[in-house]
């Protein structure tokens, strides 16, 4: 196997990351174009969440109630800062796509850019949502997934020569 030939595992990681990042970019652009959800839609979501909370309380699952209430509050803050949240998501997605492109071409700076992309994707919600309203499990989960992908990409740093 030639050392300048891209490893298959790296190609698979790049394709998976591209699909996720590009779909996030397209969804954000689509949402930006279509505009903020209507007040009726937002109210329907509040009612559904209240019904879910009532069911959870009836079934004695009080520990999940706090999480769902935080998620609802977070969602409402995203709606209040709708354009800002989408613009930030678009910028972070573009950063991720640039990182993928650089790594695809064998540049180590693509890996460094990918780490920055992962950090921004985890902390970006703090720009438009109050930190107290972001569930801890969401941040921990995103950090774990980002760390896993960074680790998997780091296994191919030997191939990235430039």
N, C-alpha and C positions, 0 to 999 in steps of 0.2 A: 504494500500500500504506500503510495506516495505521500510525503509529509505535507505537500501543498494541496492535496485533495481534501475537501471539507468532510469531516467525519459525519456519518449518517445520523448519529445521536444528536449532534449539534444541529443538523438540518431539521430534524424532527422538532427539537425545542424551538428553533427559530420559526418554523411554520405554525406551531401551536400558539406561540406568543404573538405572531403576526395576526392570526385569526382572532384571538381575543382582543388585542389592542385595536385592530382595524374595525371590528364590530362595535367596540365601545365608541370609537371615533364617529362611525356612521350613525349610531343611535343618538349620540349627543348632537350632531349636526341636524339630524331629523327633528329632534325635540326642540332645538333652537328655532328651526324654521316653522314648526307647527305652533309654537308658542306655549305659554303657560297653561296648565290645565284649568278648566273652568271652575268657578266657585261651587257649582253643583257637583262636579266630579270629586272635588276635595271634600265636600260635605259627605258624599256617599262613602268615601274612604274612612272618614271619621266614624260614621255610623257602623261600618263593618268592623272597625277596630274595637269600638265599644262593645259590640256583640261578642266578639272573640274574647275580650277581657271578662265579660260577664260569664261566658261559658267556662273559662279557665278558673274563675273564682268558685263556680258551682262544683267543679271537679276537684277542688282543693289544690290547684296548681298555681298557688300564689307567687311562687318564685319566678314564673314566667311572665306574670303580670307586669312587673317592673320593667323587664326587658322590652315588652311590647309597647308599653307607655313611652319609654325612651325612644324606641324606633318611630313611633307616631310623632313625637315632638320633633325628632330629627327630620322626619319627612316634611313636616310643616315648615321648619326653618329652611329646608331646601327650596320649598315652594316660594317662600318669602324672598329668597335670594336666587331665584330661578336662573336668570341669565348669567350671573356670576358663577354659579355652580357649573353650568354647562361650558362656559368659556374656559374655566380652569380645567375641566375634564378634557376638553378638546386640546388644550395646550399640553397637558400631561400625556395624552395619547400620542400627540405628534412627537414628543420627546421619546416616548417608547418606540415609535416607528423608526426614528432616527437611530436609536441604539441598536435595533434589530438590523437595520441596513448596514451600519458600521461593522457589526459582528459578522454579518453575512459575507462582507468583503474581507474579513480577517483582521480588522483593526481592534487592538486591545482597548482603545478608547471607547469602543462600543460597549464593552463590558462595564467600564466605569460609568458610562452614561446610563446603562441599564440599572445600575445600583441607584443612581440619582432618580431615575424614573420610578423605581420601586418605592423609594422613600417618599417621593412626592405623591405617588398614588395612595400611600397609606395616610399621609398627613394632610392631603389636600382638602378634606372635608372640614378641617379646623379653620379654613379661611372663610367659610360661610355658615358654619354651625357652631353653636356654643359648645365648648369642650365637655361641659357637664351633661349635655344631651347626646353624646356619642357613646354608645355602649362599649364597655371595655372589651368584651368578647370579640366585637367587630374589628377593633384595632389589633388585638392579639392574633386573631385568625388571619388577617391580611398580612401581618408581619411574618407569621409562620409560612404562609404560601410564598411570599416574596423571598424569604430566606431560603426556602427549598429551591426555588428557581435560580436564585443567585448561586447557590451551591452547585446545582446541576450545570449551569453555564461555566462555573469556575473550573470544572473538570476538563474543559476544552480550551483553557487559556494557552496551553502549549501549542495549539494550532494557530492561534491569533498572533501573528508575528509582527505585524506593522503597528 
